[in-house]
Each structure stands twice: as C-alpha cells, then as structure tokens.
C-alpha cells in the first residue's frame, strides 16, 4: 500500500510539474507574440487601407459630385486631406498595436486623442475669432452637416471589411478594442475619400462632422469586432 501511495504521489508531482511547465511555456509564447515585428502588421494593414481608400474615393466620385480641379488651389481642401490623412496614420498605428495578442495601445490612443483635440481647438478658434457671432451656426452646420457623418460611415465600409480581413491574420485577443481601432482606421480612410467630393470649407465643420463620422465607424467596428475578428 505504501509503495502504491508513493507512486501515486510521485505521479501527481510529475503531473503538477508538467502543468506548471506548460503554463510557463504558454505565457512565454504570449509574451513573445506581443513583440512581433511591426512590419508584419504594416504589411497587412497598409495594403488594406490603400485598397479601402481607393474604393471610398471611387464611390464618393460616383455617388457625389467630385470637387473641381480649382478646389485644390484652396487651403480648405488640403486642410481636410491633411486631417483625415493624419488621422488614418494615427489610427493605423493604433490598429497595428491592437492587432497583436498582447496589445499595448496607450501611445497610439494618445496620438489619436491629441489629433482630435487639436482639430477641435482649431475649429473653435476659427468660430470665435474669424466668424461673426450671427454666422457661427451657419459655418458650423454648413449645408451638409446632417449627411456628412453618415456618408463618411458608408464610404468607410469597404475599408472596414478589408481592415477586419487584415487583422484576422494578426491574431488579436482584445477583439472589441481591435474592432474599434479598425473602425477608426476605416473611418479616416472613408473621410479622406469623402473629402474629395465634400463642398464644405470650414475647419469647425470638419472638426465636428468628419470626426463624428469617423467615430461612428469606430463604434461599428467595436460592435462587429468580437465576431468578425474571432479566430
């Protein structure tokens, strides 16, 4: 009986060592996966964003009236392109981080927030110092305020689908955060395409309504992420 008990204890000890070793091995793999080269995410998300941009630009020009060539002599058109393009870069950084098994998103999240705060500040300054009090609401609303966020969201859908496809190959584990990041990237790409047909020229308009459209796409990405990014 004693020999049987000793054998059983030694077996349990061996099994415990195996379990501990397995847990340590899994933890080691997870930590190692988090340090994957950044170029892996860029090689997947970059082409997806570019293809989404092409799709959104083509849709904007087919559905809406494209801006005339003379519009590109105006600083307002370049303001929209610079804002949405910079937003796409910051959101792409966030998406690349969120697509990793061990996501560290603090720095890219700050970059996105700083960009939005800066744009809102510029829009507020333009309303307060460059616009007569009686015309501020007209400048803020423009002629397409109620359409703009939804058009940005609609034009972002191709980029959102492509971003999800790219992210699935990167094995994210925080799926809602990853979906939100993919949505922000797609929203910025869709807003860039929309700016090629948007007649509005106000910094305040872009700061509010473009940003709202990008945020709506981010929320949609967060809602779809747990299912679309499951692997």
C-alpha positions, 0 to 999 in steps of 0.5 A, spaced: 500 500 500 505 504 501 509 503 495 502 504 491 501 511 495 508 513 493 507 512 486 501 515 486 504 521 489 510 521 485 505 521 479 501 527 481 508 531 482 510 529 475 503 531 473 503 538 477 510 539 474 508 538 467 502 543 468 506 548 471 511 547 465 506 548 460 503 554 463 510 557 463 511 555 456 504 558 454 505 565 457 512 565 454 509 564 447 504 570 449 509 574 451 513 573 445 507 574 440 506 581 443 513 583 440 512 581 433 515 585 428 511 591 426 512 590 419 508 584 419 502 588 421 504 594 416 504 589 411 497 587 412 494 593 414 497 598 409 495 594 403 488 594 406 487 601 407 490 603 400 485 598 397 479 601 402 481 608 400 481 607 393 474 604 393 471 610 398 474 615 393 471 611 387 464 611 390 464 618 393 466 620 385 460 616 383 455 617 388 457 625 389 459 630 385 467 630 385 470 637 387 473 641 381 480 641 379 480 649 382 478 646 389 485 644 390 488 651 389 484 652 396 487 651 403 480 648 405 481 642 401 488 640 403 486 642 410 481 636 410 486 631 406 491 633 411 486 631 417 483 625 415 490 623 412 493 624 419 488 621 422 488 614 418 496 614 420 494 615 427 489 610 427 493 605 423 498 605 428 493 604 433 490 598 429 497 595 428 498 595 436 491 592 437 492 587 432 497 583 436 495 578 442 498 582 447 496 589 445 499 595 448 495 601 445 496 607 450 501 611 445 497 610 439 490 612 443 494 618 445 496 620 438 489 619 436 486 623 442 491 629 441 489 629 433 482 630 435 483 635 440 487 639 436 482 639 430 477 641 435 481 647 438 482 649 431 475 649 429 473 653 435 478 658 434 476 659 427 468 660 430 470 665 435 475 669 432 474 669 424 466 668 424 461 673 426 457 671 432 450 671 427 454 666 422 457 661 427 451 656 426 451 657 419 459 655 418 458 650 423 452 646 420 454 648 413 449 645 408 451 638 409 452 637 416 446 632 417 449 627 411 456 628 412 457 623 418 453 618 415 456 618 408 463 618 411 460 611 415 458 608 408 464 610 404 468 607 410 465 600 409 469 597 404 475 599 408 472 596 414 471 589 411 478 589 408 481 592 415 477 586 419 480 581 413 487 584 415 487 583 422 484 576 422 491 574 420 494 578 426 491 574 431 488 579 436 485 577 443 482 584 445 477 583 439 472 589 441 478 594 442 481 591 435 474 592 432 474 599 434 481 601 432 479 598 425 473 602 425 477 608 426 482 606 421 476 605 416 473 611 418 479 616 416 480 612 410 472 613 408 473 621 410 479 622 406 475 619 400 469 623 402 473 629 402 474 629 395 467 630 393 465 634 400 463 642 398 464 644 405 470 649 407 470 650 414 475 647 419 469 647 425 465 643 420 470 638 419 472 638 426 465 636 428 462 632 422 468 628 419 470 626 426 463 624 428 463 620 422 469 617 423 467 615 430 461 612 428 465 607 424 469 606 430 463 604 434 461 599 428 467 596 428 467 595 436 460 592 435 462 587 429 469 586 432 468 580 437 465 576 431 468 578 425 475 578 428 474 571 432 479 566 430 
